[in-house]
Structures are given as C-alpha cells and as structure tokens.
Amino acid sequence: MKQFTIPNIYRSSLISAIKQRRKLDDKFKKDFSPTLLDFGNLKIYLARHFGFCYGVENAIEIAFKTIEENPDKRIFLLSEMIHNPQVNADLQALGVQFLQDTYGKQLISFDTITKDDVVLIPAFGTTLGIEAMLNEKGIPTEKYNTTCPFVEKVWNRSEQIAQKGYSIVIHGKPKHEETRATFSHVSKNTPSVVVNDMKETIQLAKYITGEKDATEFYIEFKGRFSEGFDITKDLQHFGVVNQTTQLATDTQAISDYLKQTVLQHYQLTDATIGEHFADTRDTLCYATNDNQTAVAGLLETDADLALVIGGYNSSNTSHLVELCEQKLSTYFIDSAERMINKNEINHCNWATKEELFSTGFLPEKETVKVLITSGASCPDAMVEKVIGKLAGFYNADYLLEDMIKGLSD
C-alpha cells in the first residue's frame, strides 16, 4: 500500500514499531488479537488495527502539500478535513479557513471566494452542486480533491448497478458530509433513499410489501429521497450501499433484512434474487472492517475498562465506542489531557455527544487492565500520549523507551 508523507507530529515511534512488528508477524491480517504493553501493575492491550487509514493519510498529505505550494493564496476547506480536532486546528493555524461546518451550515459565503483561491474538498467528498459551483468560478476541483478513494468506490459501484436498472438505498447518517455527498452522486444516476438505521429500514420494507400506504413514505422520509422518487416502483429493483464509516455489521444486517423482504415478497429463490436485489457487499471500507473486527478481537481480553480515542464528531470512532460499551466500561476521549489524574476523567457520550466527568475510572486494584483503540482519523502520536499518561499514573512511563527498542530489534 502507498506510503504517504504526513507531518511527523502525527507519527509515533512506539505505535509505528508495534504496527510494523504486527505486520511482519501477520502479513495476511488473520490475527486480530491485541498487542500487550506490560507496565507491571498496568497492562495495556492495544487493538490489532486502529488509527489513520489510507483515505485519511491521503487527505492530510494533499492538504499540507497544498499549503506548502501556495504560500501567497487564500486556502479554504469546504468543511473539516477529517473529524479530528487536532488535525483541523493545525490546518487552521496555518491559515486554512472552513467554508462550512460538518452539517453544511455556511461559515463563510461562497460569494467571497474567487478563481484565485484554493478550495480543498475534504476526505468525505462533496455534492455535485458544490463541485459545479466551484468549477463555474474557475476553481479547479480535481487538483485539490482529497475525497477518500473508498468513498469514491461506493459512488462508482452505485453507478454500475444504476446502469443495470437498480435504485439505491443508502445506509448513512442523513446529515453527515459523506452521506450528503454520496446521496448527491448516487441520485444523479438513479432513484435513491437514505436510511439511518434498522428501525427506519423496517419501515421502508413495509412500503416495498405494500403494508404501509405509499403516501406516508413522502412524509416519513422527507428530505431523504431523490427528486421524483416513486415509492410504488423505485424499490422493485435496488441495491444497498453505505456511508463507509458506519458499523459494517449494521449495514450487512440492513442489507440482509431488505434482501429477505424482497425474497418473500416476490417469492424468489437465491438463484433469482438478482432480478430484484443487487449484491453490493464489495462497497464496505477495508479500514472500517479491520478496525471493527480488531475491536471484536480486543474484547475477547478480560479487562477492567476500555479507552477509545478520537474526535467526538467522528462517526467511525463512535461506532468503536458503541462496540466496546456492550461489554465493559468505556471512555471516549479526544486527547490524553482528558485524563486528569488516576481517578478523574472527562469523556464523551458517543450517542448524545454530551461531555461527561467521571471519577474512579481506574479501579483500585493490584493490576489494572485497559483496552485501547482509536478511530481512523486519530493520529498515532495521540495514542502514544494516552499510553504514556496512563503509564505515568503507575510510575511506569520510563518503560516506553525500552518497549520501542525491544520492538525495533
């Protein structure tokens, strides 16, 4: 896989050594057991896969290269480059301005930008409408486009099945930048509708079977379907794609549920299902799959708590928290500074985004076991800082250098 040039402030000698060792020992990525970092009274179990993915490193490389190559130009980002506060703050410190927030609210009017400005498209992609507007202003979008290749893969696969007469159901958070971009690209080619979760999917299935009156669809899914969408016919032939940062298991469950609905409604067999339902399993992002599968392996370890590190508005990170919470006490933090001391921690509720304060997060016992993972937009350096601060609580941070040396030998 391509190696990207990104600022060293995001790298970690400890994490790089761990990942390189695991890669050499497990070339085919079949071992999802965690890596043990032994600090004596503190045992840290690090997930097999975590941190920056291909798409994130690609976006960061393009962004910082653009800044370096355009010292005399105004540089804008359509919205956050990725959902990580450190990276976005670093870009802003270098003069980059955000045109919109993560929900599409305008922060700086598009009327103020000109052909002499640089506008970066974030890793989530953007809508065809915004892309056309930038091109009309004479601003080249291809050169400064950091859209993740795996997001583009969803768009391309959708176009392929659209050409075969299928509509598209998109599993995604309706307000998320990536879902908005995917909806724009997909709906250009075929009728499309967005579902947020299984609850909405069950209701959508009732329109396929005729259990619910068609007129109710346009109220229930207002703002979620493409122009001219006809619920009485546009879901007779369709496929399911997703926002790449969703839980892969959730997308698969939604796809399986709709497939079963179609099988029963049209009295089909597995051999004839393709007449009404397209196979789109190949659109799931490798990094999302790897990180979520690694968490499943991580959770097989008996531990006292889990720490998940990443931006609070990061969808993929929130899903890692969701998985961990199903088994043990989990704290969602965006930096090492959130751990105030051995007893106190500031953290975030992944579902409500409410910031919380808890005491006694590290149990009073002879040996404490902590599971750690991070989201796809979280720098490895941040993970090392969390590990170092935890080790410091047990007066064992001096062991870090020995660990790095031992892993590198």
RARA-V329067 format. One record per pair of residues at least 12 apart in sequence whose ideal C-beta (glycine too) atoms are under 7 Angstrom apart, sorted by sequence separation. I is the first residue (numbers start at 1). GAP is how many residues later the second one is. D is the distance in Angstrom with one decimal. If there is no record, write none. Layout:
BEGIN
I&GAP&D / I&GAP&D
END
This chain:
BEGIN
34&12&5.6 / 170&12&5.9 / 308&12&5.1 / 388&12&6.0 / 22&13&6.5 / 34&13&5.7 / 170&13&6.0 / 308&13&4.6 / 345&13&5.4 / 34&14&6.3 / 77&14&6.9 / 217&14&4.2 / 240&14&6.3 / 259&14&6.7 / 262&14&4.9 / 331&14&5.7 / 333&14&5.3 / 372&14&6.8 / 33&15&6.6 / 119&15&5.7 / 179&15&6.3 / 240&15&4.3 / 262&15&4.8 / 332&15&5.3 / 344&15&5.5 / 372&15&7.0 / 32&16&4.9 / 170&16&6.5 / 308&16&6.0 / 331&16&4.3 / 332&16&4.6 / 343&16&5.5 / 345&16&4.4 / 18&17&5.5 / 31&17&6.8 / 203&17&6.4 / 214&17&5.0 / 343&17&6.0 / 63&18&5.6 / 80&18&6.7 / 168&18&4.9 / 214&18&5.2 / 240&18&6.2 / 259&18&5.2 / 306&18&4.2 / 332&18&5.3 / 77&19&5.6 / 79&19&6.1 / 343&19&7.0 / 75&20&6.4 / 76&20&7.0 / 119&20&5.2 / 121&20&6.2 / 174&20&5.2 / 342&20&5.2 / 370&20&6.5 / 75&21&5.0 / 76&21&5.2 / 77&21&5.2 / 78&21&5.4 / 79&21&4.6 / 59&22&5.7 / 77&22&6.8 / 78&22&5.9 / 79&22&6.4 / 80&22&5.6 / 115&22&5.6 / 117&22&6.6 / 125&22&4.1 / 168&22&5.7 / 170&22&6.2 / 172&22&5.9 / 174&22&6.1 / 306&22&5.8 / 308&22&6.3 / 312&22&5.8 / 59&23&6.1 / 76&23&5.2 / 79&23&5.7 / 110&23&6.4 / 114&23&6.6 / 115&23&3.3 / 121&23&6.5 / 123&23&5.3 / 167&23&5.3 / 173&23&6.2 / 305&23&6.1 / 311&23&5.8 / 113&24&6.7 / 115&24&5.8 / 120&24&4.8 / 121&24&4.5 / 122&24&6.1 / 123&24&6.5 / 166&24&6.7 / 167&24&4.3 / 168&24&4.5 / 169&24&5.8 / 170&24&4.7 / 171&24&5.8 / 207&24&5.1 / 305&24&4.5 / 306&24&4.4 / 307&24&5.4 / 308&24&5.1 / 309&24&5.9 / 310&24&6.5 / 119&25&6.3 / 121&25&6.0 / 123&25&4.8 / 167&25&6.5 / 291&25&6.9 / 295&25&5.5 / 299&25&6.7 / 303&25&6.3 / 305&25&6.9 / 22&26&6.4 / 56&26&5.4 / 118&26&5.8 / 120&26&6.1 / 121&26&5.9 / 125&26&5.2 / 169&26&6.1 / 305&26&6.7 / 307&26&6.3 / 60&27&6.6 / 67&27&5.3 / 124&27&6.7 / 151&27&6.0 / 155&27&6.5 / 162&27&4.0 / 208&27&5.1 / 292&27&6.9 / 18&28&6.5 / 63&28&6.2 / 154&28&5.9 / 158&28&4.5 / 162&28&3.6 / 193&28&6.1 / 207&28&6.9 / 288&28&5.9 / 292&28&7.0 / 295&28&4.9 / 299&28&5.0 / 322&28&6.0 / 67&29&6.9 / 291&29&6.5 / 295&29&6.5 / 321&29&4.1 / 155&30&4.4 / 159&30&5.2 / 194&30&4.4 / 331&30&6.0 / 155&31&6.8 / 158&31&7.0 / 193&31&5.7 / 292&31&6.6 / 362&31&6.8 / 193&32&4.4 / 318&32&4.2 / 192&33&6.9 / 251&33&6.6 / 192&34&4.6 / 191&35&5.4 / 15&36&7.0 / 193&36&6.5 / 248&36&5.1 / 312&36&4.7 / 76&37&6.2 / 191&38&4.9 / 239&38&6.9 / 187&39&3.6 / 237&39&5.4 / 238&39&6.9 / 239&39&3.2 / 241&39&5.4 / 236&40&6.4 / 238&40&6.9 / 240&40&5.7 / 248&40&5.7 / 76&41&6.2 / 78&41&6.6 / 81&41&5.1 / 82&41&5.3 / 239&41&4.4 / 242&41&6.6 / 244&41&3.8 / 248&41&5.2 / 312&41&5.9 / 76&42&6.9 / 80&42&6.3 / 81&42&6.5 / 241&42&4.9 / 242&42&6.9 / 73&43&6.7 / 74&43&4.7 / 75&43&4.6 / 76&43&4.8 / 77&43&4.8 / 78&43&5.8 / 79&43&5.5 / 191&43&4.0 / 245&43&6.0 / 73&44&6.4 / 76&44&6.9 / 78&44&5.8 / 244&44&5.8 / 248&44&5.7 / 73&45&5.2 / 75&45&6.9 / 77&45&6.1 / 247&45&6.5 / 324&47&7.0 / 335&47&6.4 / 70&48&5.3 / 78&48&5.5 / 336&49&4.0 / 174&50&6.0 / 336&50&4.6 / 339&50&5.6 / 6&51&5.7 / 342&51&4.4 / 66&52&6.1 / 78&52&6.6 / 198&52&7.0 / 205&52&6.7 / 209&52&6.5 / 1&53&6.5 / 4&53&4.0 / 124&53&3.9 / 125&53&6.4 / 127&53&6.1 / 201&53&4.7 / 205&53&6.2 / 208&53&5.7 / 320&53&5.7 / 336&53&4.4 / 4&54&6.2 / 6&54&4.7 / 66&54&6.3 / 124&54&4.0 / 127&54&5.7 / 208&54&7.0 / 6&55&5.6 / 122&55&6.7 / 126&55&5.3 / 129&55&6.7 / 198&55&6.2 / 320&55&6.4 / 5&56&5.5 / 125&56&3.7 / 128&56&4.9 / 198&56&6.0 / 201&56&5.7 / 205&56&4.3 / 209&56&5.1 / 305&56&6.6 / 4&57&4.5 / 7&57&6.2 / 63&57&5.9 / 124&57&5.9 / 127&57&3.7 / 128&57&6.3 / 201&57&6.5 / 208&57&6.2 / 317&58&2.9 / 195&59&6.7 / 198&59&6.9 / 304&59&5.3 / 316&59&5.2 / 128&60&6.0 / 316&60&5.1 / 182&61&6.6 / 314&61&4.7 / 317&61&6.9 / 59&63&6.8 / 307&63&6.2 / 314&63&5.6 / 59&64&4.0 / 179&64&4.7 / 304&64&5.5 / 310&64&5.4 / 311&64&6.9 / 81&65&6.9 / 178&65&5.0 / 304&65&5.3 / 305&65&5.9 / 306&65&4.1 / 307&65&5.0 / 308&65&5.7 / 309&65&4.0 / 310&65&3.1 / 178&66&6.7 / 303&66&4.1 / 304&66&6.7 / 308&66&6.9 / 311&66&6.1 / 56&67&6.2 / 167&67&4.7 / 176&67&5.9 / 178&67&6.9 / 302&67&6.9 / 303&67&6.4 / 310&67&6.4 / 55&68&5.3 / 167&68&6.1 / 303&68&4.8 / 310&68&4.3 / 169&69&5.7 / 171&69&6.3 / 246&69&7.0 / 309&69&5.3 / 167&70&6.5 / 168&70&6.3 / 172&70&6.2 / 173&70&6.4 / 245&70&4.1 / 301&70&6.4 / 166&71&5.0 / 167&71&4.2 / 168&71&6.0 / 169&71&4.8 / 170&71&5.8 / 171&71&4.2 / 172&71&3.2 / 245&71&3.8 / 103&72&5.1 / 165&72&5.6 / 166&72&5.3 / 170&72&6.9 / 171&72&6.7 / 247&72&4.7 / 166&73&5.0 / 168&73&6.0 / 246&73&7.0 / 298&73&5.2 / 309&73&6.0 / 172&74&6.3 / 309&74&5.8 / 102&75&6.0 / 171&75&5.8 / 298&75&6.2 / 104&76&6.6 / 309&77&5.7 / 66&78&5.9 / 161&78&4.9 / 295&78&5.8 / 294&79&6.9 / 307&79&6.4 / 171&80&4.8 / 63&83&6.4 / 158&83&5.5 / 171&83&5.2 / 62&84&4.7 / 157&84&6.6 / 291&85&6.4 / 59&87&3.7 / 154&87&5.1 / 58&88&6.5 / 169&89&6.7 / 287&89&5.3 / 58&90&7.0 / 154&90&6.5 / 55&93&3.0 / 151&93&5.7 / 55&94&6.4 / 150&94&5.5 / 55&95&5.8 / 79&98&5.7 / 166&112&4.7 / 161&117&4.5 / 161&119&6.8 / 157&123&6.1 / 157&125&6.7 / 157&126&5.0 / 154&129&4.8 / 153&130&6.4 / 150&135&4.5 / 176&139&6.2 / 173&142&6.4 / 102&211&5.9 / 84&226&6.9 / 85&226&5.5 / 84&227&4.5 / 83&228&4.3 / 83&230&5.0 / 84&230&6.9 / 83&231&3.8 / 54&233&6.7 / 53&234&3.5 / 49&241&4.2 / 50&241&5.9 / 49&242&5.2 / 50&244&6.7 / 49&245&4.1 / 48&246&4.2 / 47&247&4.4 / 47&248&6.0 / 48&249&5.9 / 85&249&5.9 / 47&251&4.6 / 45&253&6.3 / 45&256&5.0 / 45&258&6.4 / 29&261&6.9 / 32&261&5.5 / 32&262&5.3 / 34&263&6.5 / 32&264&6.9 / 33&264&5.4 / 34&264&4.8 / 32&265&3.2 / 34&267&5.9 / 84&293&4.2 / 86&293&6.4 / 83&294&5.3 / 84&294&6.1 / 82&295&4.0 / 86&296&6.6 / 56&320&5.7 / 56&321&5.2 / 50&323&4.6 / 51&323&5.3 / 53&323&4.2 / 43&324&6.5 / 45&324&6.8 / 50&324&4.6 / 52&324&6.7 / 41&325&6.5 / 47&325&6.9 / 41&326&5.5 / 42&326&5.5 / 43&326&4.6 / 44&326&5.2 / 45&326&5.0 / 46&326&5.4 / 47&326&3.8 / 41&327&6.7 / 51&327&5.7 / 52&327&6.8 / 44&328&5.9 / 52&328&6.9 / 51&329&5.0 / 51&332&6.4 / 44&343&6.1 / 44&346&6.7 / 42&348&6.4 / 42&349&6.3 / 37&350&6.7 / 39&352&4.8 / 42&352&4.4 / 41&353&5.2 / 40&354&6.8 / 42&354&6.1 / 39&355&5.9 / 40&356&5.5 / 39&357&3.9 / 39&360&5.7 / 16&364&6.8 / 15&365&3.8 / 37&366&6.4 / 12&368&4.0 / 15&368&5.7 / 10&369&3.8 / 11&369&6.1 / 12&369&4.7 / 15&369&5.7 / 10&370&6.8 / 11&370&6.1 / 14&370&4.9 / 10&371&5.5 / 12&371&6.6 / 9&372&6.2 / 12&372&3.9 / 14&386&6.3 / 21&386&5.2 / 17&387&5.4 / 14&389&6.5 / 18&389&6.0 / 14&390&5.2 / 17&390&3.8 / 13&391&5.3 / 17&391&5.2
END
